[in-house]
Amino acid sequence: PSEEEIAHAIHRLRPGKAPGPSGLKADHLKGWLEAALPLNPELEPDRVKFDALVELTQLVFDTGELPVEVPWQILVLLPKGDDGAEFRGVGLIAILLKLWTSIMNARLKAAVTFHDSLHGFTSGGAWGLQ
């Protein structure tokens, strides 16, 4: 992926979510991007962290291999029901996995066109969801 593709995927990440095992949040990646490409021309760009992210992302896409720790999750049990006797699990995954999934999803959406009658829940499909 190009820097622009990675930057676009970072912009699509939702801020304020709980971090995965690495402790990295979408807010961190957004901060690295803002530091690398400051909107204020008077600020000196700090590209160290963003360039490392770009290098790692390109390595993952070139080799097709994920770092061992990336698929790890933190399992959080949330109470379900009024009595609190039942629980449902939520897995907190690494933000890097979300970033790379976002890039792959954008590429797939650009490459594949589905007929509206096959998928009712697509944007603008039979159900009218936007």
N, CA, C and O atoms as a GROMACS GRO file, in nm:
protein
  520
    1PRO      N    1   0.083  -0.121   0.000
    1PRO     CA    2   0.000   0.000   0.000
    1PRO      C    3   0.086   0.126   0.000
    1PRO      O    4   0.193   0.130   0.061
    2SER      N    5   0.038   0.226  -0.068
    2SER     CA    6   0.108   0.354  -0.072
    2SER      C    7   0.082   0.430   0.059
    2SER      O    8  -0.006   0.394   0.137
    3GLU      N    9   0.161   0.534   0.081
    3GLU     CA   10   0.138   0.619   0.199
    3GLU      C   11  -0.003   0.676   0.198
    3GLU      O   12  -0.067   0.685   0.302
    4GLU      N   13  -0.050   0.714   0.080
    4GLU     CA   14  -0.184   0.773   0.069
    4GLU      C   15  -0.291   0.672   0.106
    4GLU      O   16  -0.389   0.706   0.173
    5GLU      N   17  -0.274   0.547   0.062
    5GLU     CA   18  -0.370   0.442   0.094
    5GLU      C   19  -0.372   0.415   0.244
    5GLU      O   20  -0.479   0.396   0.303
    6ILE      N   21  -0.255   0.413   0.305
    6ILE     CA   22  -0.245   0.391   0.450
    6ILE      C   23  -0.306   0.509   0.525
    6ILE      O   24  -0.379   0.490   0.622
    7ALA      N   25  -0.276   0.631   0.480
    7ALA     CA   26  -0.332   0.750   0.546
    7ALA      C   27  -0.485   0.750   0.537
    7ALA      O   28  -0.553   0.784   0.633
    8HIS      N   29  -0.538   0.712   0.421
    8HIS     CA   30  -0.683   0.707   0.404
    8HIS      C   31  -0.745   0.603   0.499
    8HIS      O   32  -0.850   0.628   0.557
    9ALA      N   33  -0.678   0.488   0.514
    9ALA     CA   34  -0.728   0.384   0.605
    9ALA      C   35  -0.723   0.433   0.750
    9ALA      O   36  -0.812   0.402   0.829
   10ILE      N   37  -0.620   0.508   0.785
   10ILE     CA   38  -0.609   0.562   0.921
   10ILE      C   39  -0.725   0.658   0.948
   10ILE      O   40  -0.782   0.657   1.057
   11HIS      N   41  -0.759   0.741   0.850
   11HIS     CA   42  -0.870   0.834   0.867
   11HIS      C   43  -1.002   0.760   0.890
   11HIS      O   44  -1.090   0.812   0.959
   12ARG      N   45  -1.017   0.640   0.834
   12ARG     CA   46  -1.142   0.563   0.848
   12ARG      C   47  -1.154   0.494   0.984
   12ARG      O   48  -1.263   0.453   1.022
   13LEU      N   49  -1.042   0.480   1.058
   13LEU     CA   50  -1.048   0.414   1.188
   13LEU      C   51  -1.127   0.499   1.287
   13LEU      O   52  -1.117   0.622   1.287
   14ARG      N   53  -1.204   0.432   1.371
   14ARG     CA   54  -1.287   0.503   1.468
   14ARG      C   55  -1.206   0.536   1.594
   14ARG      O   56  -1.149   0.446   1.655
   15PRO      N   57  -1.202   0.663   1.632
   15PRO     CA   58  -1.125   0.701   1.751
   15PRO      C   59  -1.200   0.667   1.880
   15PRO      O   60  -1.321   0.643   1.880
   16GLY      N   61  -1.126   0.665   1.989
   16GLY     CA   62  -1.187   0.649   2.121
   16GLY      C   63  -1.224   0.506   2.158
   16GLY      O   64  -1.292   0.485   2.258
   17LYS      N   65  -1.179   0.409   2.081
   17LYS     CA   66  -1.211   0.269   2.112
   17LYS      C   67  -1.102   0.210   2.204
   17LYS      O   68  -0.990   0.259   2.207
   18ALA      N   69  -1.139   0.106   2.276
   18ALA     CA   70  -1.044   0.040   2.365
   18ALA      C   71  -0.932  -0.025   2.284
   18ALA      O   72  -0.957  -0.079   2.176
   19PRO      N   73  -0.809  -0.020   2.335
   19PRO     CA   74  -0.697  -0.078   2.261
   19PRO      C   75  -0.692  -0.230   2.276
   19PRO      O   76  -0.751  -0.287   2.368
   20GLY      N   77  -0.622  -0.293   2.185
   20GLY     CA   78  -0.597  -0.436   2.194
   20GLY      C   79  -0.475  -0.461   2.282
   20GLY      O   80  -0.437  -0.374   2.361
   21PRO      N   81  -0.414  -0.578   2.269
   21PRO     CA   82  -0.302  -0.616   2.355
   21PRO      C   83  -0.181  -0.524   2.346
   21PRO      O   84  -0.107  -0.510   2.444
   22SER      N   85  -0.160  -0.461   2.232
   22SER     CA   86  -0.042  -0.373   2.215
   22SER      C   87  -0.058  -0.241   2.290
   22SER      O   88   0.041  -0.173   2.318
   23GLY      N   89  -0.180  -0.204   2.321
   23GLY     CA   90  -0.206  -0.075   2.385
   23GLY      C   91  -0.219   0.040   2.286
   23GLY      O   92  -0.251   0.152   2.324
   24LEU      N   93  -0.193   0.012   2.157
   24LEU     CA   94  -0.208   0.116   2.054
   24LEU      C   95  -0.355   0.139   2.024
   24LEU      O   96  -0.435   0.046   2.018
   25LYS      N   97  -0.389   0.266   2.005
   25LYS     CA   98  -0.526   0.304   1.970
   25LYS      C   99  -0.526   0.371   1.833
   25LYS      O  100  -0.421   0.410   1.782
   26ALA      N  101  -0.643   0.384   1.776
   26ALA     CA  102  -0.657   0.458   1.650
   26ALA      C  103  -0.607   0.601   1.668
   26ALA      O  104  -0.551   0.660   1.576
   27ASP      N  105  -0.629   0.656   1.787
   27ASP     CA  106  -0.585   0.792   1.817
   27ASP      C  107  -0.433   0.806   1.802
   27ASP      O  108  -0.384   0.910   1.757
   28HIS      N  109  -0.359   0.702   1.840
   28HIS     CA  110  -0.214   0.706   1.825
   28HIS      C  111  -0.175   0.713   1.676
   28HIS      O  112  -0.093   0.795   1.636
   29LEU      N  113  -0.237   0.626   1.596
   29LEU     CA  114  -0.205   0.625   1.453
   29LEU      C  115  -0.242   0.758   1.388
   29LEU      O  116  -0.169   0.810   1.304
   30LYS      N  117  -0.355   0.813   1.429
   30LYS     CA  118  -0.397   0.944   1.375
   30LYS      C  119  -0.297   1.052   1.416
   30LYS      O  120  -0.268   1.142   1.337
   31GLY      N  121  -0.245   1.045   1.538
   31GLY     CA  122  -0.146   1.140   1.584
   31GLY      C  123  -0.016   1.129   1.505
   31GLY      O  124   0.046   1.230   1.471
   32TRP      N  125   0.025   1.005   1.475
   32TRP     CA  126   0.146   0.984   1.395
   32TRP      C  127   0.129   1.043   1.256
   32TRP      O  128   0.220   1.104   1.201
   33LEU      N  129   0.009   1.024   1.200
   33LEU     CA  130  -0.019   1.077   1.066
   33LEU      C  131  -0.017   1.230   1.069
   33LEU      O  132   0.040   1.293   0.980
   34GLU      N  133  -0.079   1.288   1.169
   34GLU     CA  134  -0.082   1.435   1.181
   34GLU      C  135   0.058   1.493   1.201
   34GLU      O  136   0.089   1.600   1.150
   35ALA      N  137   0.142   1.421   1.275
   35ALA     CA  138   0.279   1.467   1.296
   35ALA      C  139   0.361   1.457   1.167
   35ALA      O  140   0.447   1.541   1.141
   36ALA      N  141   0.334   1.354   1.088
   36ALA     CA  142   0.408   1.333   0.964
   36ALA      C  143   0.365   1.430   0.856
   36ALA      O  144   0.447   1.474   0.775
   37LEU      N  145   0.238   1.463   0.854
   37LEU     CA  146   0.183   1.552   0.750
   37LEU      C  147   0.106   1.665   0.817
   37LEU      O  148  -0.016   1.671   0.806
   38PRO      N  149   0.176   1.756   0.885
   38PRO     CA  150   0.105   1.861   0.960
   38PRO      C  151   0.028   1.954   0.867
   38PRO      O  152   0.075   1.989   0.759
   39LEU      N  153  -0.090   1.994   0.912
   39LEU     CA  154  -0.172   2.088   0.836
   39LEU      C  155  -0.112   2.228   0.839
   39LEU      O  156  -0.125   2.304   0.743
   40ASN      N  157  -0.047   2.261   0.948
   40ASN     CA  158   0.017   2.392   0.963
   40ASN      C  159   0.156   2.386   0.897
   40ASN      O  160   0.241   2.311   0.943
   41PRO      N  161   0.180   2.464   0.792
   41PRO     CA  162   0.308   2.459   0.722
   41PRO      C  163   0.426   2.508   0.807
   41PRO      O  164   0.542   2.484   0.772
   42GLU      N  165   0.399   2.576   0.918
   42GLU     CA  166   0.505   2.623   1.004
   42GLU      C  167   0.562   2.513   1.093
   42GLU      O  168   0.673   2.527   1.146
   43LEU      N  169   0.488   2.404   1.109
   43LEU     CA  170   0.534   2.293   1.192
   43LEU      C  171   0.628   2.203   1.114
   43LEU      O  172   0.607   2.177   0.996
   44GLU      N  173   0.732   2.157   1.181
   44GLU     CA  174   0.828   2.065   1.120
   44GLU      C  175   0.769   1.923   1.126
   44GLU      O  176   0.731   1.878   1.234
   45PRO      N  177   0.761   1.853   1.012
   45PRO     CA  178   0.707   1.717   1.014
   45PRO      C  179   0.794   1.622   1.096
   45PRO      O  180   0.917   1.630   1.093
   46ASP      N  181   0.729   1.532   1.169
   46ASP     CA  182   0.797   1.425   1.243
   46ASP      C  183   0.746   1.294   1.185
   46ASP      O  184   0.639   1.247   1.221
   47ARG      N  185   0.824   1.237   1.094
   47ARG     CA  186   0.780   1.121   1.018
   47ARG      C  187   0.826   0.987   1.075
   47ARG      O  188   0.794   0.883   1.017
   48VAL      N  189   0.899   0.986   1.184
   48VAL     CA  190   0.962   0.863   1.232
   48VAL      C  191   0.859   0.751   1.255
   48VAL      O  192   0.874   0.642   1.201
   49LYS      N  193   0.756   0.778   1.335
   49LYS     CA  194   0.658   0.674   1.368
   49LYS      C  195   0.572   0.637   1.246
   49LYS      O  196   0.544   0.520   1.223
   50PHE      N  197   0.530   0.738   1.170
   50PHE     CA  198   0.447   0.709   1.053
   50PHE      C  199   0.526   0.631   0.949
   50PHE      O  200   0.473   0.538   0.889
   51ASP      N  201   0.652   0.667   0.928
   51ASP     CA  202   0.735   0.593   0.831
   51ASP      C  203   0.755   0.448   0.875
   51ASP      O  204   0.756   0.358   0.791
   52ALA      N  205   0.771   0.425   1.006
   52ALA     CA  206   0.784   0.288   1.057
   52ALA      C  207   0.655   0.210   1.033
   52ALA      O  208   0.658   0.092   0.999
   53LEU      N  209   0.541   0.276   1.052
   53LEU     CA  210   0.412   0.213   1.027
   53LEU      C  211   0.396   0.178   0.879
   53LEU      O  212   0.349   0.069   0.845
   54VAL      N  213   0.435   0.270   0.791
   54VAL     CA  214   0.428   0.246   0.647
   54VAL      C  215   0.518   0.129   0.609
   54VAL      O  216   0.478   0.042   0.531
   55GLU      N  217   0.638   0.126   0.664
   55GLU     CA  218   0.732   0.017   0.634
   55GLU      C  219   0.678  -0.118   0.680
   55GLU      O  220   0.686  -0.216   0.606
   56LEU      N  221   0.623  -0.123   0.802
   56LEU     CA  222   0.567  -0.248   0.853
   56LEU      C  223   0.446  -0.292   0.770
   56LEU      O  224   0.434  -0.409   0.736
   57THR      N  225   0.359  -0.198   0.736
   57THR     CA  226   0.240  -0.230   0.656
   57THR      C  227   0.280  -0.284   0.520
   57THR      O  228   0.224  -0.383   0.473
   58GLN      N  229   0.376  -0.220   0.455
   58GLN     CA  230   0.420  -0.267   0.324
   58GLN      C  231   0.488  -0.403   0.333
   58GLN      O  232   0.472  -0.486   0.244
   59LEU      N  233   0.562  -0.428   0.441
   59LEU     CA  234   0.624  -0.559   0.461
   59LEU      C  235   0.518  -0.668   0.477
   59LEU      O  236   0.530  -0.776   0.420
   60VAL      N  237   0.414  -0.639   0.556
   60VAL     CA  238   0.306  -0.736   0.576
   60VAL      C  239   0.237  -0.768   0.443
   60VAL      O  240   0.209  -0.884   0.414
   61PHE      N  241   0.210  -0.666   0.362
   61PHE     CA  242   0.143  -0.690   0.235
   61PHE      C  243   0.236  -0.758   0.134
   61PHE      O  244   0.190  -0.837   0.052
   62ASP      N  245   0.366  -0.728   0.139
   62ASP     CA  246   0.461  -0.791   0.046
   62ASP      C  247   0.483  -0.938   0.078
   62ASP      O  248   0.490  -1.021  -0.013
   63THR      N  249   0.493  -0.970   0.207
   63THR     CA  250   0.523  -1.109   0.247
   63THR      C  251   0.398  -1.192   0.272
   63THR      O  252   0.402  -1.315   0.262
   64GLY      N  253   0.288  -1.126   0.303
   64GLY     CA  254   0.165  -1.200   0.336
   64GLY      C  255   0.169  -1.261   0.475
   64GLY      O  256   0.087  -1.347   0.507
   65GLU      N  257   0.263  -1.218   0.558
   65GLU     CA  258   0.278  -1.272   0.693
   65GLU      C  259   0.254  -1.162   0.796
   65GLU      O  260   0.299  -1.049   0.780
   66LEU      N  261   0.182  -1.198   0.903
   66LEU     CA  262   0.157  -1.105   1.013
   66LEU      C  263   0.259  -1.128   1.124
   66LEU      O  264   0.301  -1.242   1.146
   67PRO      N  265   0.300  -1.022   1.194
   67PRO     CA  266   0.379  -1.044   1.315
   67PRO      C  267   0.300  -1.133   1.412
   67PRO      O  268   0.178  -1.125   1.418
   68VAL      N  269   0.370  -1.216   1.485
   68VAL     CA  270   0.306  -1.316   1.571
   68VAL      C  271   0.205  -1.255   1.668
   68VAL      O  272   0.100  -1.314   1.693
   69GLU      N  273   0.235  -1.137   1.722
   69GLU     CA  274   0.150  -1.078   1.825
   69GLU      C  275   0.024  -1.013   1.771
   69GLU      O  276  -0.071  -0.992   1.847
   70VAL      N  277   0.020  -0.981   1.643
   70VAL     CA  278  -0.093  -0.904   1.589
   70VAL      C  279  -0.228  -0.975   1.603
   70VAL      O  280  -0.325  -0.908   1.638
   71PRO      N  281  -0.240  -1.105   1.578
   71PRO     CA  282  -0.372  -1.168   1.593
   71PRO      C  283  -0.417  -1.190   1.738
   71PRO      O  284  -0.530  -1.233   1.761
   72TRP      N  285  -0.332  -1.163   1.835
   72TRP     CA  286  -0.370  -1.180   1.975
   72TRP      C  287  -0.487  -1.088   2.009
   72TRP      O  288  -0.502  -0.981   1.951
   73GLN      N  289  -0.569  -1.133   2.103
   73GLN     CA  290  -0.684  -1.055   2.147
   73GLN      C  291  -0.689  -1.049   2.299
   73GLN      O  292  -0.629  -1.132   2.368
   74ILE      N  293  -0.760  -0.951   2.348
   74ILE     CA  294  -0.796  -0.947   2.490
   74ILE      C  295  -0.944  -0.979   2.494
   74ILE      O  296  -1.025  -0.910   2.431
   75LEU      N  297  -0.981  -1.082   2.568
   75LEU     CA  298  -1.122  -1.120   2.579
   75LEU      C  299  -1.183  -1.049   2.698
   75LEU      O  300  -1.136  -1.063   2.811
   76VAL      N  301  -1.288  -0.973   2.672
   76VAL     CA  302  -1.360  -0.902   2.777
   76VAL      C  303  -1.498  -0.964   2.787
   76VAL      O  304  -1.568  -0.978   2.686
   77LEU      N  305  -1.538  -1.001   2.907
   77LEU     CA  306  -1.670  -1.058   2.928
   77LEU      C  307  -1.766  -0.948   2.971
   77LEU      O  308  -1.741  -0.878   3.070
   78LEU      N  309  -1.874  -0.933   2.897
   78LEU     CA  310  -1.975  -0.832   2.928
   78LEU      C  311  -2.100  -0.902   2.980
   78LEU      O  312  -2.144  -1.002   2.921
   79PRO      N  313  -2.158  -0.851   3.089
   79PRO     CA  314  -2.281  -0.913   3.142
   79PRO      C  315  -2.394  -0.906   3.039
   79PRO      O  316  -2.409  -0.807   2.967
   80LYS      N  317  -2.470  -1.011   3.034
   80LYS     CA  318  -2.582  -1.019   2.940
   80LYS      C  319  -2.707  -1.052   3.021
   80LYS      O  320  -2.707  -1.145   3.102
   81GLY      N  321  -2.812  -0.977   3.000
   81GLY     CA  322  -2.936  -1.002   3.073
   81GLY      C  323  -2.941  -0.923   3.203
   81GLY      O  324  -2.843  -0.862   3.244
   82ASP      N  325  -3.058  -0.927   3.266
   82ASP     CA  326  -3.080  -0.849   3.388
   82ASP      C  327  -3.015  -0.910   3.510
   82ASP      O  328  -2.973  -0.838   3.601
   83ASP      N  329  -3.005  -1.043   3.515
   83ASP     CA  330  -2.953  -1.106   3.636
   83ASP      C  331  -2.800  -1.111   3.639
   83ASP      O  332  -2.743  -1.140   3.744
   84GLY      N  333  -2.734  -1.083   3.528
   84GLY     CA  334  -2.588  -1.083   3.524
   84GLY      C  335  -2.527  -1.220   3.533
   84GLY      O  336  -2.406  -1.233   3.552
   85ALA      N  337  -2.609  -1.325   3.518
   85ALA     CA  338  -2.557  -1.461   3.526
   85ALA      C  339  -2.497  -1.508   3.394
   85ALA      O  340  -2.420  -1.604   3.391
   86GLU      N  341  -2.533  -1.443   3.286
   86GLU     CA  342  -2.480  -1.480   3.157
   86GLU      C  343  -2.388  -1.370   3.105
   86GLU      O  344  -2.401  -1.253   3.141
   87PHE      N  345  -2.294  -1.410   3.022
   87PHE     CA  346  -2.198  -1.316   2.968
   87PHE      C  347  -2.180  -1.339   2.819
   87PHE      O  348  -2.206  -1.448   2.768
   88ARG      N  349  -2.136  -1.235   2.751
   88ARG     CA  350  -2.095  -1.251   2.612
   88ARG      C  351  -1.954  -1.196   2.602
   88ARG      O  352  -1.919  -1.099   2.669
   89GLY      N  353  -1.874  -1.257   2.518
   89GLY     CA  354  -1.736  -1.216   2.505
   89GLY      C  355  -1.716  -1.118   2.390
   89GLY      O  356  -1.780  -1.128   2.286
   90VAL      N  357  -1.627  -1.023   2.412
   90VAL     CA  358  -1.587  -0.928   2.309
   90VAL      C  359  -1.435  -0.936   2.301
   90VAL      O  360  -1.366  -0.920   2.402
   91GLY      N  361  -1.384  -0.959   2.182
   91GLY     CA  362  -1.239  -0.965   2.164
   91GLY      C  363  -1.185  -0.830   2.120
   91GLY      O  364  -1.228  -0.776   2.018
   92LEU      N  365  -1.091  -0.776   2.195
   92LEU     CA  366  -1.026  -0.650   2.159
   92LEU      C  367  -0.903  -0.685   2.077
   92LEU      O  368  -0.809  -0.745   2.128
   93ILE      N  369  -0.904  -0.648   1.948
   93ILE     CA  370  -0.794  -0.684   1.860
   93ILE      C  371  -0.701  -0.565   1.838
   93ILE      O  372  -0.737  -0.450   1.864
   94ALA      N  373  -0.583  -0.595   1.789
   94ALA     CA  374  -0.483  -0.491   1.765
   94ALA      C  375  -0.531  -0.394   1.658
   94ALA      O  376  -0.592  -0.434   1.559
   95ILE      N  377  -0.501  -0.266   1.678
   95ILE     CA  378  -0.543  -0.163   1.583
   95ILE      C  379  -0.474  -0.184   1.449
   95ILE      O  380  -0.530  -0.147   1.345
   96LEU      N  381  -0.354  -0.241   1.449
   96LEU     CA  382  -0.285  -0.268   1.323
   96LEU      C  383  -0.364  -0.366   1.238
   96LEU      O  384  -0.370  -0.351   1.116
   97LEU      N  385  -0.423  -0.466   1.301
   97LEU     CA  386  -0.504  -0.563   1.227
   97LEU      C  387  -0.627  -0.493   1.167
   97LEU      O  388  -0.667  -0.523   1.054
   98LYS      N  389  -0.686  -0.400   1.242
   98LYS     CA  390  -0.799  -0.324   1.189
   98LYS      C  391  -0.756  -0.236   1.072
   98LYS      O  392  -0.828  -0.223   0.973
   99LEU      N  393  -0.638  -0.176   1.083
   99LEU     CA  394  -0.585  -0.093   0.974
   99LEU      C  395  -0.565  -0.175   0.848
   99LEU      O  396  -0.609  -0.135   0.740
  100TRP      N  397  -0.500  -0.289   0.861
  100TRP     CA  398  -0.472  -0.372   0.744
  100TRP      C  399  -0.598  -0.432   0.685
  100TRP      O  400  -0.610  -0.446   0.563
  101THR      N  401  -0.694  -0.466   0.770
  101THR     CA  402  -0.823  -0.515   0.722
  101THR      C  403  -0.896  -0.406   0.646
  101THR      O  404  -0.961  -0.434   0.545
  102SER      N  405  -0.887  -0.283   0.693
  102SER     CA  406  -0.951  -0.170   0.626
  102SER      C  407  -0.892  -0.150   0.486
  102SER      O  408  -0.966  -0.123   0.391
  103ILE      N  409  -0.761  -0.163   0.474
  103ILE     CA  410  -0.696  -0.149   0.343
  103ILE      C  411  -0.743  -0.260   0.249
  103ILE      O  412  -0.776  -0.233   0.133
  104MET      N  413  -0.746  -0.383   0.298
  104MET     CA  414  -0.791  -0.496   0.214
  104MET      C  415  -0.937  -0.480   0.175
  104MET      O  416  -0.974  -0.508   0.061
  105ASN      N  417  -1.020  -0.436   0.269
  105ASN     CA  418  -1.162  -0.417   0.241
  105ASN      C  419  -1.183  -0.310   0.133
  105ASN      O  420  -1.266  -0.328   0.044
  106ALA      N  421  -1.109  -0.200   0.141
  106ALA     CA  422  -1.121  -0.094   0.041
  106ALA      C  423  -1.079  -0.146  -0.097
  106ALA      O  424  -1.140  -0.112  -0.198
  107ARG      N  425  -0.974  -0.226  -0.100
  107ARG     CA  426  -0.928  -0.283  -0.227
  107ARG      C  427  -1.032  -0.379  -0.286
  107ARG      O  428  -1.058  -0.378  -0.406
  108LEU      N  429  -1.092  -0.461  -0.200
  108LEU     CA  430  -1.195  -0.554  -0.248
  108LEU      C  431  -1.318  -0.480  -0.299
  108LEU      O  432  -1.373  -0.515  -0.403
  109LYS      N  433  -1.360  -0.377  -0.226
  109LYS     CA  434  -1.476  -0.299  -0.270
  109LYS      C  435  -1.451  -0.234  -0.405
  109LYS      O  436  -1.543  -0.223  -0.487
  110ALA      N  437  -1.328  -0.190  -0.430
  110ALA     CA  438  -1.294  -0.126  -0.557
  110ALA      C  439  -1.286  -0.228  -0.671
  110ALA      O  440  -1.309  -0.194  -0.786
  111ALA      N  441  -1.253  -0.354  -0.639
  111ALA     CA  442  -1.230  -0.454  -0.742
  111ALA      C  443  -1.353  -0.538  -0.775
  111ALA      O  444  -1.363  -0.593  -0.885
  112VAL      N  445  -1.446  -0.550  -0.681
  112VAL     CA  446  -1.560  -0.640  -0.698
  112VAL      C  447  -1.690  -0.559  -0.698
  112VAL      O  448  -1.712  -0.476  -0.611
  113THR      N  449  -1.772  -0.585  -0.797
  113THR     CA  450  -1.903  -0.521  -0.803
  113THR      C  451  -2.010  -0.630  -0.792
  113THR      O  452  -2.013  -0.724  -0.872
  114PHE      N  453  -2.096  -0.616  -0.694
  114PHE     CA  454  -2.205  -0.710  -0.675
  114PHE      C  455  -2.334  -0.649  -0.730
  114PHE      O  456  -2.356  -0.528  -0.720
  115HIS      N  457  -2.416  -0.732  -0.786
  115HIS     CA  458  -2.546  -0.686  -0.833
  115HIS      C  459  -2.634  -0.660  -0.711
  115HIS      O  460  -2.632  -0.739  -0.616
  116ASP      N  461  -2.710  -0.551  -0.712
  116ASP     CA  462  -2.792  -0.512  -0.598
  116ASP      C  463  -2.891  -0.619  -0.555
  116ASP      O  464  -2.924  -0.628  -0.436
  117SER      N  465  -2.939  -0.699  -0.647
  117SER     CA  466  -3.039  -0.800  -0.610
  117SER      C  467  -2.977  -0.915  -0.532
  117SER      O  468  -3.050  -0.994  -0.472
  118LEU      N  469  -2.844  -0.927  -0.532
  118LEU     CA  470  -2.780  -1.034  -0.458
  118LEU      C  471  -2.755  -1.000  -0.312
  118LEU      O  472  -2.748  -1.089  -0.227
  119HIS      N  473  -2.741  -0.873  -0.283
  119HIS     CA  474  -2.705  -0.832  -0.148
  119HIS      C  475  -2.793  -0.715  -0.105
  119HIS      O  476  -2.765  -0.600  -0.138
  120GLY      N  477  -2.897  -0.744  -0.032
  120GLY     CA  478  -2.992  -0.642   0.008
  120GLY      C  479  -2.936  -0.539   0.103
  120GLY      O  480  -2.990  -0.429   0.111
  121PHE      N  481  -2.829  -0.572   0.176
  121PHE     CA  482  -2.778  -0.478   0.275
  121PHE      C  483  -2.658  -0.399   0.223
  121PHE      O  484  -2.587  -0.338   0.304
  122THR      N  485  -2.633  -0.398   0.094
  122THR     CA  486  -2.526  -0.314   0.041
  122THR      C  487  -2.574  -0.170   0.035
  122THR      O  488  -2.694  -0.143   0.033
  123SER      N  489  -2.480  -0.081   0.031
  123SER     CA  490  -2.514   0.061   0.025
  123SER      C  491  -2.598   0.089  -0.101
  123SER      O  492  -2.556   0.059  -0.212
  124GLY      N  493  -2.714   0.147  -0.081
  124GLY     CA  494  -2.804   0.178  -0.194
  124GLY      C  495  -2.873   0.055  -0.249
  124GLY      O  496  -2.934   0.061  -0.356
  125GLY      N  497  -2.866  -0.058  -0.179
  125GLY     CA  498  -2.925  -0.183  -0.227
  125GLY      C  499  -3.076  -0.186  -0.209
  125GLY      O  500  -3.139  -0.082  -0.188
  126ALA      N  501  -3.132  -0.305  -0.218
  126ALA     CA  502  -3.276  -0.324  -0.214
  126ALA      C  503  -3.340  -0.270  -0.086
  126ALA      O  504  -3.457  -0.231  -0.086
  127TRP      N  505  -3.262  -0.268   0.024
  127TRP     CA  506  -3.318  -0.222   0.151
  127TRP      C  507  -3.304  -0.071   0.167
  127TRP      O  508  -3.355  -0.014   0.263
  128GLY      N  509  -3.236  -0.005   0.074
  128GLY     CA  510  -3.226   0.139   0.078
  128GLY      C  511  -3.135   0.192   0.189
  128GLY      O  512  -3.148   0.307   0.230
  129LEU      N  513  -3.042   0.109   0.237
  129LEU     CA  514  -2.952   0.154   0.342
  129LEU      C  515  -2.844   0.242   0.283
  129LEU      O  516  -2.790   0.212   0.177
  130GLN      N  517  -2.813   0.350   0.350
  130GLN     CA  518  -2.710   0.442   0.302
  130GLN      C  519  -2.595   0.446   0.398
  130GLN      O  520  -2.498   0.518   0.375
   0.00000   0.00000   0.00000
